[in-house]
């Protein structure tokens, strides 16, 4: 199995943050431990997006957990990608689903879940949750089970 580190363009270089939604900054590397399942979890406690109606900032902690298959997301590229929502107008539920869908396209993980813990606006907190398990596998059943038992 090759270490496709030569394809990682962001790690170790000067960080330039996009001023628009930028899924194209996401990069992957090979999973060296495909012989068994394990969880990878990212916490982004300083996520910011914009309300698409008012343009006011929304703040959240985004948690991403996944079981990798062949590819894994490189963490600096993920950080820059999540930062790209700063000037992007999307509802809380959209942000969580967009992040999950972009990561599915990028990595094709066995399983993934994304939760947004958005801070209160008008006295109401919103905690959207989305998950995905590869169809036709035990991970599809895991997604169903975790969705049925999901509580925050």
C-alpha positions in Angstrom: 0.0 0.0 0.0 1.5 3.4 -1.0 1.5 6.4 1.3 0.1 9.0 -1.0 1.7 11.8 1.1 3.0 13.5 -2.0 -0.6 14.4 -2.8 -1.0 16.4 0.4 -0.5 20.0 -0.5 -1.7 21.9 2.6 0.2 20.1 5.4 3.4 21.9 6.4 2.7 25.0 4.2 1.4 28.5 4.8 -2.3 28.4 5.5 -4.5 30.4 3.2 -8.2 30.5 4.2 -10.8 30.7 1.5 -13.5 33.4 1.6 -16.1 31.1 0.1 -17.5 27.5 0.6 -14.6 25.3 -0.6 -15.0 21.6 -0.7 -12.2 21.3 -3.2 -9.6 22.0 -0.4 -10.3 18.6 1.2 -7.4 16.0 0.8 -7.1 12.4 1.7 -4.4 9.9 2.5 -4.4 6.1 2.6 -5.7 4.2 5.6 -2.8 2.0 6.8 -5.1 -0.1 9.1 -7.7 -1.5 6.8 -7.5 -4.9 8.5 -9.8 -3.8 11.3 -12.5 -1.2 12.1 -11.7 1.8 14.2 -13.3 5.3 14.9 -11.8 8.6 13.9 -13.3 11.7 15.6 -12.8 15.3 14.9 -14.1 18.2 17.1 -14.3 21.7 15.7 -15.4 23.9 18.6 -15.1 27.2 16.6 -17.3 26.5 13.6 -19.0 29.5 12.1 -21.5 29.9 9.3 -23.9 32.6 8.2 -27.7 32.6 8.5 -28.9 32.5 4.9 -31.7 34.9 5.7 -30.2 37.5 8.1 -26.5 37.1 7.3 -25.8 37.0 11.0 -23.1 34.6 12.2 -24.0 31.2 13.7 -21.6 29.5 16.0 -21.3 25.8 16.7 -19.1 22.9 17.7 -19.1 20.3 14.8 -18.3 16.7 15.7 -17.4 14.3 12.9 -16.9 10.6 13.7 -16.3 8.0 11.0 -15.0 4.5 10.4 -12.6 4.7 7.5 -12.2 2.3 4.6 -9.5 3.0 2.0 -9.2 6.8 2.3 -9.0 9.2 5.3 -9.4 12.9 5.4 -6.3 15.0 6.2 -7.0 17.1 9.3 -5.5 20.4 8.1 -7.6 20.3 4.9 -10.6 19.5 7.0 -9.9 22.6 9.2 -9.6 24.8 6.2 -12.8 23.3 4.6 -14.8 23.9 7.8 -13.4 27.4 8.0 -14.8 28.0 4.5 -18.3 28.0 5.9 -17.5 31.3 7.7 -18.9 33.3 4.8 -21.4 30.7 3.6 -25.1 31.1 4.1 -26.7 27.8 5.2 -29.2 26.7 7.9 -27.8 24.6 10.7 -29.3 21.4 9.3 -27.9 22.1 5.9 -24.4 22.6 7.3 -24.4 19.2 9.0 -25.7 17.4 5.9 -23.4 19.3 3.5 -20.4 18.4 5.6 -21.4 14.7 5.8 -22.2 14.5 2.0 -18.9 16.1 1.1 -16.9 13.7 3.3 -18.8 10.7 1.9 -17.9 11.8 -1.7 -14.3 12.4 -0.6 -13.6 9.2 1.4 -16.4 6.8 0.9 -16.2 5.7 4.5 -17.8 2.6 5.9 -19.7 4.8 8.4 -19.9 8.5 9.2 -21.9 10.8 11.5 -21.9 14.6 11.9 -23.4 16.6 14.7 -23.7 20.3 15.0 -24.0 21.8 18.5 -25.2 25.3 17.6 -25.2 28.0 20.2 -28.6 29.5 21.1 -30.2 32.2 19.0 -33.4 33.7 20.4 -33.2 31.3 23.3 -33.2 28.1 21.2 -30.2 25.7 20.6 -30.3 23.5 17.5 -28.3 20.2 17.4 -28.7 18.6 14.0 -27.4 15.1 13.5 -26.9 13.1 10.3 -25.3 9.7 9.7 -24.6 7.3 6.9 -23.7 3.6 6.7 -22.6 2.0 3.5 -25.7 0.3 1.9 -25.9 -3.4 2.0 -23.3 -3.8 4.9 -23.4 -4.0 8.7 -22.6 -0.2 8.6 -26.0 0.5 7.2 -27.5 -1.4 10.1 -25.2 0.6 12.5 -26.6 3.9 11.0 -30.1 2.7 11.5 -29.4 1.7 15.1 -27.6 4.9 16.0 -30.3 7.0 14.4 -33.0 5.2 16.3 -31.2 5.6 19.6 -29.8 9.1 18.9 -30.2 11.5 21.7 -28.1 14.4 22.6 
